[in-house]
Amino acid sequence: MRKKHQVRPCKGIMTRSSWLRWAYKQELKRDLGLMQNFGVSFSIISVITGIPSLFLYGLNTGGPSVMVYGWIVVSFFTMLVGMAMAEVCSAHPTSGGPYFWAAMLSKPKNAPLASWVTGWFNLLGQVAVTTGISFACASFISTVITFKTDFVPTANTQIGIYAAVLFVQGMINTFGVRVLHYLNNVSVWWHAIGTFSLVVAILVKAPTHQSAHFVFENFSMEPGAGLREPALPMFLSSVFSWRSTLSLMTEETTNAAMSGSIGIIMAIGVSAVLGMFLLLGLLFSIQNLENTLASPTGQPVAQIFLDCVGENGAIVLMVIVIGAMFFCGTFSVTSNSRMMYAFARDGGFPGSKFFAYVNSKWRSPIRTVWLACTLSFCLGLPSLGSSVAFSAATSIATIGLYISYAIPIALRVVYHKDFVRGPFHLGKFSFPIAITSVVWIAFIAIVFILPQENPVDSQTFNYAIVAVGIVITYCFGYWIIDARKWFIGPVKQIAAEGKGINVMEPGTAEKYEGRPS
């Protein structure tokens, strides 16, 4: 007979050994293998979402060659970050993600602050990721409507379509939890086969192809509005930011300490190769650069489709891209809502008692589902008066997520003597890779708050610094004023189970009292 999970009352500061025994109880069935874990991560990275949505920005601010070589550079550093995170994931293969890892890797007295800061930056990144993905989906929907109609997209119609996309994704996450697993399987194949088919179609049907010189040696563009120096990391890193959901599936994975870590690395590696394949296919298929940039569709990728396969074929290819974006956004809402629920369960943000709720009928944290959708919608509203709002949203996503990844990586370095390795580890390369990852993230965070267009005015102001500044001010300000007195990090599930309450089981989570509101 399995022993019940025991929790001993803790007086004062816990010892390091007792702290390392903290972990979320295994609640989810471990029925995902290595390939399934890879599939989830690969689907959420979604290069077919990122590259088309930011293709115009990349052409305007960097040019074809900067995009190509930049993809290689950023893929390399993203892989380093992924390897560093995979090592931590192997040591602590739970569903808690960076928020949980930060607590596990800190000294007990510093753990609440570490998890608090990590949780808030992760929340910021998660919301902005959903914004970027779903806003891009709405943009491509409005574009494809113009192919057969006289519809002229405006900022207001764009926001309306965006709201509709978020609403449908929220409804799926509210009432369709039982089908999410099947949707994920469809999404994986949609991304893989769809990307390959799209590239083959435009390359085969393109009337002409650009030269190798144009793709690999064209570093000079006509003067445009963009700032060239930030363009490389701005475009490519925002596209390639891998989400925390890469690690959140480990609790459902067999041999999670290895499969979860390898799945992360495989997903990044395959996405890097497939992304390069897609990027080169689009660049070589450009028929006229000036016409592509000035496309009446507003999307250079849509113009490439029209030039290569005609209007009917372009509609099919646009549906492939829109479908990938919709799937990716749906699972982004899933990840976002689960992260918010976990954070609320531990009293991490205002209204925690209300949001730490799982509907017993639909088996979904429906309150955080709609909180995620609402916050993402609000983050997209500046697009009504800003020409760079979308790229700003992707900047916020990358800053928030990358900082939430950097904290556990840095803690792993600082407290290396206490770090207990899992079966996947980097050996003598662990320190160099971890340190390089943290430096890279610091560089990215600085670059992403710079203005993205010249001249800087109310229309082109990069409001990423505003969003990040608000989170930093609230996070540290509230911690100093009040949160440090009661927030103890991701431990309440263990305490609840000690009282015989399973907080992950719908219908019982709301019975647990003691969460600050």
BALUMBA-782848 format. One record per residue (C-alpha): residue number from 0; x, y, z; residue in one letter. Coordinates in Angstrom, 3 decimals. Layout:
// BALUMBA-782848
<site NUM,<X,Y,Z>,A>
...
***
This chain:
// BALUMBA-782848
<site 0,<0.000,0.000,0.000>,M>
<site 1,<1.368,3.378,-0.999>,R>
<site 2,<2.249,5.638,1.888>,K>
<site 3,<0.413,8.894,2.169>,K>
<site 4,<2.335,12.020,1.376>,H>
<site 5,<3.688,13.298,4.683>,Q>
<site 6,<4.329,16.933,5.485>,V>
<site 7,<6.090,17.867,8.665>,R>
<site 8,<5.572,21.294,10.141>,P>
<site 9,<8.585,23.475,9.597>,C>
<site 10,<9.861,25.902,12.181>,K>
<site 11,<12.221,28.599,11.084>,G>
<site 12,<14.417,28.067,8.042>,I>
<site 13,<14.439,24.610,6.559>,M>
<site 14,<17.595,22.680,5.982>,T>
<site 15,<18.834,22.274,2.445>,R>
<site 16,<18.054,18.566,2.463>,S>
<site 17,<14.461,19.118,3.546>,S>
<site 18,<14.067,21.821,0.909>,W>
<site 19,<15.251,19.491,-1.832>,L>
<site 20,<12.504,17.064,-0.902>,R>
<site 21,<9.896,19.630,-1.864>,W>
<site 22,<8.103,18.581,-5.026>,A>
<site 23,<4.637,18.533,-6.424>,Y>
<site 24,<2.974,15.214,-5.883>,K>
<site 25,<2.578,13.190,-9.075>,Q>
<site 26,<-1.072,13.787,-10.063>,E>
<site 27,<-1.046,13.482,-13.846>,L>
<site 28,<-0.854,10.148,-15.584>,K>
<site 29,<2.554,9.521,-17.083>,R>
<site 30,<1.510,8.330,-20.536>,D>
<site 31,<3.585,10.578,-22.791>,L>
<site 32,<6.780,9.210,-24.252>,G>
<site 33,<9.781,11.062,-25.631>,L>
<site 34,<8.226,11.666,-29.043>,M>
<site 35,<4.947,12.911,-27.579>,Q>
<site 36,<6.817,15.299,-25.298>,N>
<site 37,<8.831,16.508,-28.281>,F>
<site 38,<5.634,16.956,-30.257>,G>
<site 39,<4.053,19.199,-27.635>,V>
<site 40,<7.151,21.389,-27.418>,S>
<site 41,<7.602,21.510,-31.193>,F>
<site 42,<3.983,22.481,-31.734>,S>
<site 43,<4.157,25.353,-29.256>,I>
<site 44,<7.443,26.741,-30.622>,I>
<site 45,<5.635,26.915,-33.999>,S>
<site 46,<8.084,28.451,-36.463>,V>
<site 47,<5.259,28.654,-39.008>,I>
<site 48,<3.590,31.089,-36.616>,T>
<site 49,<6.602,33.254,-35.855>,G>
<site 50,<8.346,33.603,-39.216>,I>
<site 51,<5.348,34.656,-41.356>,P>
<site 52,<4.020,37.034,-38.689>,S>
<site 53,<7.344,38.909,-38.404>,L>
<site 54,<8.574,38.500,-41.983>,F>
<site 55,<7.784,42.095,-42.934>,L>
<site 56,<9.588,43.416,-39.894>,Y>
<site 57,<12.649,41.331,-40.707>,G>
<site 58,<12.793,42.490,-44.335>,L>
<site 59,<12.378,46.143,-43.378>,N>
<site 60,<14.932,46.249,-40.603>,T>
<site 61,<17.505,43.664,-41.515>,G>
<site 62,<17.170,42.383,-45.047>,G>
<site 63,<17.355,38.786,-46.334>,P>
<site 64,<20.927,38.011,-45.316>,S>
<site 65,<20.560,39.400,-41.807>,V>
<site 66,<17.493,37.217,-41.421>,M>
<site 67,<19.321,34.088,-42.597>,V>
<site 68,<22.520,34.483,-40.614>,Y>
<site 69,<20.620,35.924,-37.691>,G>
<site 70,<18.471,32.803,-37.568>,W>
<site 71,<21.609,30.683,-37.278>,I>
<site 72,<23.072,32.847,-34.510>,V>
<site 73,<19.888,33.073,-32.479>,V>
<site 74,<19.162,29.366,-32.940>,S>
<site 75,<22.601,28.602,-31.510>,F>
<site 76,<22.078,30.719,-28.400>,F>
<site 77,<18.517,29.486,-27.989>,T>
<site 78,<19.873,25.952,-27.998>,M>
<site 79,<22.305,26.898,-25.223>,L>
<site 80,<19.439,28.288,-23.147>,V>
<site 81,<17.456,25.133,-23.870>,G>
<site 82,<20.334,22.892,-22.796>,M>
<site 83,<20.768,24.828,-19.555>,A>
<site 84,<17.046,24.565,-18.849>,M>
<site 85,<17.015,20.872,-19.793>,A>
<site 86,<19.660,20.205,-17.135>,E>
<site 87,<17.491,21.886,-14.499>,V>
<site 88,<14.409,20.087,-15.803>,C>
<site 89,<16.158,16.733,-15.436>,S>
<site 90,<17.012,17.512,-11.810>,A>
<site 91,<13.442,18.599,-11.030>,H>
<site 92,<11.064,16.962,-13.555>,P>
<site 93,<7.804,18.429,-12.274>,T>
<site 94,<5.065,20.512,-13.816>,S>
<site 95,<6.036,23.600,-11.827>,G>
<site 96,<8.340,25.033,-14.463>,G>
<site 97,<10.648,28.033,-13.842>,P>
<site 98,<8.518,29.294,-10.955>,Y>
<site 99,<9.007,26.032,-9.091>,F>
<site 100,<12.639,25.580,-10.145>,W>
<site 101,<13.600,29.017,-8.824>,A>
<site 102,<12.368,28.002,-5.375>,A>
<site 103,<14.059,24.611,-5.528>,M>
<site 104,<17.426,26.029,-6.578>,L>
<site 105,<17.567,28.837,-3.984>,S>
<site 106,<18.603,28.847,-0.390>,K>
<site 107,<15.453,28.329,1.686>,P>
<site 108,<15.436,31.883,3.031>,K>
<site 109,<15.668,33.314,-0.519>,N>
<site 110,<13.317,30.840,-2.177>,A>
<site 111,<10.041,32.809,-1.769>,P>
<site 112,<11.526,35.936,-3.378>,L>
<site 113,<13.110,33.934,-6.197>,A>
<site 114,<9.873,32.139,-7.045>,S>
<site 115,<7.872,35.377,-6.646>,W>
<site 116,<10.003,37.303,-9.164>,V>
<site 117,<10.220,34.354,-11.554>,T>
<site 118,<6.466,33.842,-11.388>,G>
<site 119,<5.695,37.449,-12.261>,W>
<site 120,<8.081,37.600,-15.203>,F>
<site 121,<6.789,34.249,-16.442>,N>
<site 122,<3.219,35.529,-16.157>,L>
<site 123,<4.143,38.640,-18.161>,L>
<site 124,<5.807,36.540,-20.852>,G>
<site 125,<2.947,34.044,-21.037>,Q>
<site 126,<0.349,36.780,-21.531>,V>
<site 127,<2.447,38.508,-24.205>,A>
<site 128,<3.077,35.216,-26.018>,V>
<site 129,<-0.667,34.634,-26.319>,T>
<site 130,<-1.076,38.220,-27.513>,T>
<site 131,<1.568,37.871,-30.221>,G>
<site 132,<0.296,34.538,-31.516>,I>
<site 133,<-3.428,35.301,-31.519>,S>
<site 134,<-2.938,38.829,-32.864>,F>
<site 135,<-0.926,37.406,-35.754>,A>
<site 136,<-3.694,34.861,-36.383>,C>
<site 137,<-6.261,37.662,-36.515>,A>
<site 138,<-4.049,39.660,-38.873>,S>
<site 139,<-3.694,36.770,-41.308>,F>
<site 140,<-7.450,36.075,-41.158>,I>
<site 141,<-8.196,39.678,-42.096>,S>
<site 142,<-5.651,39.424,-44.918>,T>
<site 143,<-7.053,36.259,-46.456>,V>
<site 144,<-10.567,37.756,-46.413>,I>
<site 145,<-9.348,40.459,-48.814>,T>
<site 146,<-8.452,37.867,-51.462>,F>
<site 147,<-12.024,37.286,-52.650>,K>
<site 148,<-13.821,40.329,-51.256>,T>
<site 149,<-13.652,44.124,-51.115>,D>
<site 150,<-12.937,43.979,-47.389>,F>
<site 151,<-10.437,46.607,-46.246>,V>
<site 152,<-8.860,45.802,-42.834>,P>
<site 153,<-8.750,48.624,-40.299>,T>
<site 154,<-7.420,48.817,-36.756>,A>
<site 155,<-10.949,48.422,-35.378>,N>
<site 156,<-11.804,45.371,-37.483>,T>
<site 157,<-8.427,43.879,-36.605>,Q>
<site 158,<-9.180,44.209,-32.888>,I>
<site 159,<-12.623,42.722,-33.456>,G>
<site 160,<-11.210,39.656,-35.213>,I>
<site 161,<-8.546,39.393,-32.522>,Y>
<site 162,<-11.232,39.376,-29.821>,A>
<site 163,<-13.120,36.664,-31.718>,A>
<site 164,<-9.993,34.503,-32.001>,V>
<site 165,<-9.296,34.805,-28.280>,L>
<site 166,<-12.944,34.056,-27.482>,F>
<site 167,<-12.913,30.804,-29.483>,V>
<site 168,<-9.592,29.773,-27.950>,Q>
<site 169,<-10.992,30.542,-24.502>,G>
<site 170,<-14.119,28.482,-25.196>,M>
<site 171,<-12.021,25.499,-26.287>,I>
<site 172,<-9.976,25.726,-23.102>,N>
<site 173,<-13.161,26.042,-21.044>,T>
<site 174,<-15.336,23.303,-22.487>,F>
<site 175,<-12.959,21.283,-24.638>,G>
<site 176,<-10.294,20.181,-22.182>,V>
<site 177,<-10.975,16.532,-22.971>,R>
<site 178,<-10.218,17.093,-26.659>,V>
<site 179,<-7.069,19.156,-26.167>,L>
<site 180,<-4.935,16.007,-26.291>,H>
<site 181,<-6.363,15.106,-29.698>,Y>
<site 182,<-6.042,18.675,-30.928>,L>
<site 183,<-2.385,18.593,-29.949>,N>
<site 184,<-1.804,15.501,-32.091>,N>
<site 185,<-3.477,17.248,-35.013>,V>
<site 186,<-1.414,20.369,-34.336>,S>
<site 187,<1.907,18.497,-34.438>,V>
<site 188,<1.196,16.987,-37.846>,W>
<site 189,<-0.335,20.229,-39.093>,W>
<site 190,<2.879,22.080,-38.265>,H>
<site 191,<5.248,19.464,-39.667>,A>
<site 192,<3.432,18.503,-42.870>,I>
<site 193,<1.996,21.976,-43.383>,G>
<site 194,<5.378,23.722,-43.218>,T>
<site 195,<7.007,21.212,-45.563>,F>
<site 196,<4.127,21.322,-48.058>,S>
<site 197,<4.021,25.110,-48.022>,L>
<site 198,<7.710,25.492,-48.834>,V>
<site 199,<7.649,22.837,-51.556>,V>
<site 200,<4.581,24.446,-53.151>,A>
<site 201,<6.045,27.946,-53.430>,I>
<site 202,<9.463,26.720,-54.591>,L>
<site 203,<7.996,24.469,-57.284>,V>
<site 204,<5.391,26.948,-58.543>,K>
<site 205,<7.443,30.157,-58.286>,A>
<site 206,<7.901,31.665,-61.777>,P>
<site 207,<11.453,32.671,-60.898>,T>
<site 208,<13.771,32.339,-57.929>,H>
<site 209,<16.002,34.849,-56.247>,Q>
<site 210,<19.746,34.374,-56.546>,S>
<site 211,<22.016,33.079,-53.827>,A>
<site 212,<23.562,36.549,-53.753>,H>
<site 213,<20.181,38.085,-52.851>,F>
<site 214,<19.571,35.620,-50.032>,V>
<site 215,<23.046,35.175,-48.560>,F>
<site 216,<24.863,38.424,-49.401>,E>
<site 217,<22.193,41.110,-49.379>,N>
<site 218,<22.990,43.015,-46.186>,F>
<site 219,<22.104,46.430,-47.593>,S>
<site 220,<18.540,47.682,-47.814>,M>
<site 221,<17.125,51.025,-48.854>,E>
<site 222,<16.740,53.296,-45.826>,P>
<site 223,<13.569,52.414,-43.959>,G>
<site 224,<11.884,53.204,-40.718>,A>
<site 225,<13.481,50.462,-38.693>,G>
<site 226,<16.553,50.552,-36.510>,L>
<site 227,<18.973,48.058,-38.056>,R>
<site 228,<21.053,47.273,-34.983>,E>
<site 229,<18.200,45.854,-32.864>,P>
<site 230,<16.562,44.163,-35.840>,A>
<site 231,<18.506,40.921,-35.673>,L>
<site 232,<17.633,39.891,-32.136>,P>
<site 233,<14.284,41.646,-32.285>,M>
<site 234,<13.021,39.642,-35.233>,F>
<site 235,<14.615,36.293,-34.723>,L>
<site 236,<14.621,35.887,-30.997>,S>
<site 237,<10.995,36.852,-30.635>,S>
<site 238,<10.146,34.284,-33.304>,V>
<site 239,<12.186,31.575,-31.716>,F>
<site 240,<11.406,32.105,-28.049>,S>
<site 241,<10.547,28.690,-26.696>,W>
<site 242,<7.785,28.743,-24.107>,R>
<site 243,<7.800,27.432,-20.571>,S>
<site 244,<5.292,24.826,-21.704>,T>
<site 245,<8.294,22.945,-23.036>,L>
<site 246,<8.962,21.858,-19.496>,S>
<site 247,<5.432,21.780,-18.104>,L>
<site 248,<4.646,18.440,-19.769>,M>
<site 249,<7.297,16.535,-17.824>,T>
<site 250,<4.860,15.455,-15.136>,E>
<site 251,<2.930,13.537,-17.799>,E>
<site 252,<6.020,11.966,-19.350>,T>
<site 253,<7.460,8.532,-18.722>,T>
<site 254,<11.089,8.634,-17.573>,N>
<site 255,<10.552,12.368,-17.254>,A>
<site 256,<14.041,13.160,-15.969>,A>
<site 257,<15.459,12.183,-19.376>,M>
<site 258,<12.529,12.364,-21.796>,S>
<site 259,<11.493,15.852,-20.739>,G>
<site 260,<15.006,17.248,-21.146>,S>
<site 261,<15.718,15.523,-24.449>,I>
<site 262,<12.300,16.586,-25.712>,G>
<site 263,<13.191,20.238,-25.095>,I>
<site 264,<16.471,19.973,-26.991>,I>
<site 265,<14.941,17.984,-29.848>,M>
<site 266,<12.128,20.510,-30.233>,A>
<site 267,<14.551,23.436,-30.429>,I>
<site 268,<16.876,21.606,-32.834>,G>
<site 269,<14.135,20.445,-35.207>,V>
<site 270,<12.464,23.864,-35.096>,S>
<site 271,<15.788,25.529,-35.944>,A>
<site 272,<16.222,23.343,-39.025>,V>
<site 273,<12.579,23.560,-40.118>,L>
<site 274,<12.585,27.309,-39.515>,G>
<site 275,<15.624,27.751,-41.737>,M>
<site 276,<13.917,25.630,-44.407>,F>
<site 277,<10.824,27.869,-44.245>,L>
<site 278,<12.848,31.086,-44.162>,L>
<site 279,<14.957,30.128,-47.191>,L>
<site 280,<11.904,28.929,-49.091>,G>
<site 281,<10.170,32.279,-48.601>,L>
<site 282,<13.244,34.360,-49.455>,L>
<site 283,<14.095,32.428,-52.619>,F>
<site 284,<10.452,32.682,-53.757>,S>
<site 285,<10.227,36.481,-53.568>,I>
<site 286,<9.408,37.681,-57.085>,Q>
<site 287,<9.905,41.425,-56.611>,N>
<site 288,<11.212,42.773,-53.329>,L>
<site 289,<9.689,46.240,-53.653>,E>
<site 290,<6.265,44.880,-54.565>,N>
<site 291,<6.471,42.336,-51.756>,T>
<site 292,<7.259,45.007,-49.181>,L>
<site 293,<4.531,47.299,-50.504>,A>
<site 294,<1.954,44.518,-50.866>,S>
<site 295,<-1.650,45.763,-50.684>,P>
<site 296,<-2.357,42.725,-48.498>,T>
<site 297,<-0.136,44.183,-45.785>,G>
<site 298,<1.619,40.828,-45.454>,Q>
<site 299,<4.682,40.063,-47.624>,P>
<site 300,<4.214,36.334,-47.019>,V>
<site 301,<0.698,36.574,-48.467>,A>
<site 302,<2.100,38.400,-51.496>,Q>
<site 303,<4.695,35.663,-52.008>,I>
<site 304,<1.882,33.096,-51.975>,F>
<site 305,<-0.119,35.112,-54.527>,L>
<site 306,<2.874,35.559,-56.805>,D>
<site 307,<3.836,31.889,-56.684>,C>
<site 308,<0.616,29.858,-56.621>,V>
<site 309,<-2.139,32.314,-57.535>,G>
<site 310,<-5.133,33.411,-55.513>,E>
<site 311,<-6.763,30.017,-54.942>,N>
<site 312,<-3.467,28.382,-54.011>,G>
<site 313,<-2.612,31.324,-51.770>,A>
<site 314,<-5.853,30.832,-49.851>,I>
<site 315,<-4.900,27.192,-49.177>,V>
<site 316,<-1.423,28.183,-47.965>,L>
<site 317,<-2.861,30.972,-45.824>,M>
<site 318,<-5.250,28.483,-44.222>,V>
<site 319,<-2.238,26.295,-43.338>,I>
<site 320,<-0.537,29.255,-41.656>,V>
<site 321,<-3.715,30.454,-39.913>,I>
<site 322,<-4.458,26.929,-38.665>,G>
<site 323,<-0.968,26.646,-37.179>,A>
<site 324,<-1.333,30.029,-35.519>,M>
<site 325,<-4.733,29.122,-34.102>,F>
<site 326,<-3.502,25.806,-32.688>,F>
<site 327,<-0.430,27.475,-31.219>,C>
<site 328,<-2.526,30.230,-29.650>,G>
<site 329,<-4.991,27.734,-28.211>,T>
<site 330,<-2.248,25.819,-26.423>,F>
<site 331,<-0.636,29.081,-25.368>,S>
<site 332,<-3.879,29.913,-23.544>,V>
<site 333,<-3.756,26.422,-22.012>,T>
<site 334,<-0.223,26.956,-20.745>,S>
<site 335,<-0.963,30.501,-19.635>,N>
<site 336,<-4.059,29.537,-17.634>,S>
<site 337,<-2.285,26.631,-15.902>,R>
<site 338,<0.626,28.848,-14.922>,M>
<site 339,<-1.780,31.464,-13.538>,M>
<site 340,<-3.717,28.814,-11.647>,Y>
<site 341,<-0.532,27.448,-10.070>,A>
<site 342,<0.606,30.951,-9.123>,F>
<site 343,<-2.819,31.845,-7.717>,A>
<site 344,<-2.919,28.587,-5.747>,R>
<site 345,<0.117,29.834,-3.856>,D>
<site 346,<-1.314,33.348,-3.380>,G>
<site 347,<0.948,34.894,-6.018>,G>
<site 348,<-1.291,37.698,-7.294>,F>
<site 349,<-4.351,39.759,-6.284>,P>
<site 350,<-7.573,37.791,-6.198>,G>
<site 351,<-5.751,34.512,-5.729>,S>
<site 352,<-8.563,32.939,-3.735>,K>
<site 353,<-10.965,33.596,-6.604>,F>
<site 354,<-8.653,32.484,-9.407>,F>
<site 355,<-7.302,29.354,-7.704>,A>
<site 356,<-10.349,27.424,-8.826>,Y>
<site 357,<-10.892,24.409,-11.063>,V>
<site 358,<-14.389,23.752,-12.400>,N>
<site 359,<-15.416,20.259,-11.322>,S>
<site 360,<-17.658,19.665,-14.348>,K>
<site 361,<-15.361,20.822,-17.114>,W>
<site 362,<-12.123,19.979,-15.266>,R>
<site 363,<-10.614,23.295,-16.279>,S>
<site 364,<-9.334,26.350,-14.378>,P>
<site 365,<-11.894,28.405,-16.270>,I>
<site 366,<-11.344,31.608,-14.288>,R>
<site 367,<-7.662,31.787,-15.204>,T>
<site 368,<-8.511,30.769,-18.782>,V>
<site 369,<-10.575,33.908,-19.177>,W>
<site 370,<-8.129,35.978,-17.153>,L>
<site 371,<-5.433,34.936,-19.635>,A>
<site 372,<-7.641,35.845,-22.606>,C>
<site 373,<-8.648,39.190,-21.073>,T>
<site 374,<-5.088,40.247,-20.244>,L>
<site 375,<-3.904,39.191,-23.699>,S>
<site 376,<-6.686,41.237,-25.312>,F>
<site 377,<-5.763,44.285,-23.246>,C>
<site 378,<-2.111,43.938,-24.240>,L>
<site 379,<-3.170,44.022,-27.893>,G>
<site 380,<-5.211,47.231,-27.592>,L>
<site 381,<-2.254,49.612,-28.174>,P>
<site 382,<-2.251,48.365,-31.796>,S>
<site 383,<-5.141,50.814,-32.331>,L>
<site 384,<-2.703,53.696,-32.148>,G>
<site 385,<0.749,52.217,-32.711>,S>
<site 386,<2.441,50.914,-35.841>,S>
<site 387,<4.861,48.775,-33.819>,V>
<site 388,<2.452,47.341,-31.255>,A>
<site 389,<2.735,43.770,-32.511>,F>
<site 390,<6.539,43.707,-32.434>,S>
<site 391,<6.380,45.318,-28.984>,A>
<site 392,<4.157,42.474,-27.786>,A>
<site 393,<6.695,39.935,-29.026>,T>
<site 394,<9.419,41.927,-27.268>,S>
<site 395,<7.493,41.737,-23.993>,I>
<site 396,<6.968,38.006,-24.455>,A>
<site 397,<10.640,37.348,-24.999>,T>
<site 398,<11.787,39.594,-22.145>,I>
<site 399,<9.338,38.083,-19.678>,G>
<site 400,<9.920,34.447,-20.584>,L>
<site 401,<13.683,34.704,-20.987>,Y>
<site 402,<14.131,36.432,-17.624>,I>
<site 403,<12.002,33.750,-15.973>,S>
<site 404,<14.359,31.194,-17.559>,Y>
<site 405,<17.510,33.105,-16.614>,A>
<site 406,<16.689,33.152,-12.892>,I>
<site 407,<16.774,29.352,-12.312>,P>
<site 408,<19.795,29.026,-14.615>,I>
<site 409,<21.659,31.708,-12.649>,A>
<site 410,<20.638,30.130,-9.324>,L>
<site 411,<21.947,26.794,-10.550>,R>
<site 412,<25.347,28.499,-11.060>,V>
<site 413,<25.350,30.469,-7.807>,V>
<site 414,<24.360,27.485,-5.656>,Y>
<site 415,<26.220,24.872,-7.687>,H>
<site 416,<27.506,23.096,-4.586>,K>
<site 417,<23.959,22.224,-3.564>,D>
<site 418,<22.756,21.307,-7.041>,F>
<site 419,<21.842,17.625,-7.363>,V>
<site 420,<22.131,16.599,-10.985>,R>
<site 421,<19.540,14.563,-12.776>,G>
<site 422,<20.336,11.845,-15.342>,P>
<site 423,<20.679,14.530,-18.037>,F>
<site 424,<23.554,16.867,-17.317>,H>
<site 425,<26.123,18.827,-19.303>,L>
<site 426,<29.221,17.758,-17.381>,G>
<site 427,<32.141,20.138,-17.718>,K>
<site 428,<30.145,22.266,-20.164>,F>
<site 429,<27.467,23.009,-17.586>,S>
<site 430,<28.988,26.232,-16.234>,F>
<site 431,<30.074,27.754,-19.578>,P>
<site 432,<26.682,27.053,-21.136>,I>
<site 433,<24.763,28.380,-18.131>,A>
<site 434,<26.814,31.572,-17.907>,I>
<site 435,<26.619,32.165,-21.666>,T>
<site 436,<22.867,31.674,-21.520>,S>
<site 437,<22.441,34.265,-18.766>,V>
<site 438,<24.641,36.797,-20.629>,V>
<site 439,<22.677,36.211,-23.838>,W>
<site 440,<19.370,36.749,-22.035>,I>
<site 441,<20.668,39.969,-20.470>,A>
<site 442,<21.681,41.202,-23.930>,F>
<site 443,<18.299,40.285,-25.410>,I>
<site 444,<16.394,41.992,-22.596>,A>
<site 445,<18.291,45.260,-23.137>,I>
<site 446,<17.927,45.204,-26.927>,V>
<site 447,<14.209,44.502,-26.800>,F>
<site 448,<13.365,47.661,-24.871>,I>
<site 449,<15.083,49.899,-27.435>,L>
<site 450,<12.959,51.862,-29.951>,P>
<site 451,<12.180,49.784,-33.017>,Q>
<site 452,<11.524,52.580,-35.518>,E>
<site 453,<12.851,56.047,-36.251>,N>
<site 454,<11.789,58.692,-35.522>,P>
<site 455,<10.427,57.811,-32.097>,V>
<site 456,<7.007,59.337,-31.436>,D>
<site 457,<3.647,58.332,-29.987>,S>
<site 458,<3.047,56.049,-32.961>,Q>
<site 459,<6.373,54.237,-32.896>,T>
<site 460,<7.180,54.245,-29.180>,F>
<site 461,<8.198,50.799,-27.934>,N>
<site 462,<5.833,50.286,-25.030>,Y>
<site 463,<7.622,47.080,-24.008>,A>
<site 464,<9.598,49.135,-21.478>,I>
<site 465,<6.310,50.368,-19.974>,V>
<site 466,<4.873,46.879,-19.529>,A>
<site 467,<8.127,45.511,-18.114>,V>
<site 468,<8.518,48.549,-15.860>,G>
<site 469,<5.024,48.109,-14.434>,I>
<site 470,<5.706,44.453,-13.623>,V>
<site 471,<9.085,45.233,-12.042>,I>
<site 472,<7.618,48.083,-9.958>,T>
<site 473,<4.666,46.030,-8.786>,Y>
<site 474,<6.688,42.869,-8.239>,C>
<site 475,<9.378,44.385,-6.035>,F>
<site 476,<7.219,47.132,-4.559>,G>
<site 477,<4.495,44.777,-3.385>,Y>
<site 478,<7.122,42.352,-2.129>,W>
<site 479,<8.757,44.987,0.064>,I>
<site 480,<5.482,46.402,1.318>,I>
<site 481,<3.533,43.243,2.040>,D>
<site 482,<4.146,40.011,0.102>,A>
<site 483,<7.382,39.150,1.895>,R>
<site 484,<5.364,38.753,5.089>,K>
<site 485,<3.207,35.883,3.834>,W>
<site 486,<4.322,34.519,0.453>,F>
<site 487,<6.224,31.259,0.939>,I>
<site 488,<6.443,30.002,-2.629>,G>
<site 489,<5.115,26.845,-4.308>,P>
<site 490,<4.597,24.787,-1.179>,V>
<site 491,<0.858,25.008,-0.547>,K>
<site 492,<0.022,21.916,-2.533>,Q>
<site 493,<2.195,19.864,-0.201>,I>
<site 494,<0.589,21.494,2.848>,A>
<site 495,<-2.886,20.843,1.459>,A>
<site 496,<-2.126,17.202,0.820>,E>
<site 497,<-0.974,16.925,4.398>,G>
<site 498,<-4.585,17.778,5.294>,K>
<site 499,<-5.898,15.156,2.896>,G>
<site 500,<-6.833,17.637,0.151>,I>
<site 501,<-5.783,17.140,-3.453>,N>
<site 502,<-5.622,20.654,-4.865>,V>
<site 503,<-5.143,19.397,-8.416>,M>
<site 504,<-8.416,17.478,-8.362>,E>
<site 505,<-11.379,19.549,-9.611>,P>
<site 506,<-13.946,20.048,-6.908>,G>
<site 507,<-11.479,19.842,-4.041>,T>
<site 508,<-9.127,22.709,-4.850>,A>
<site 509,<-11.606,25.283,-3.572>,E>
<site 510,<-11.759,23.503,-0.198>,K>
<site 511,<-8.226,24.486,0.644>,Y>
<site 512,<-8.235,27.611,2.771>,E>
<site 513,<-5.469,29.918,3.809>,G>
<site 514,<-4.634,31.463,0.427>,R>
<site 515,<-4.209,35.202,0.675>,P>
<site 516,<-6.588,37.107,-1.555>,S>
***
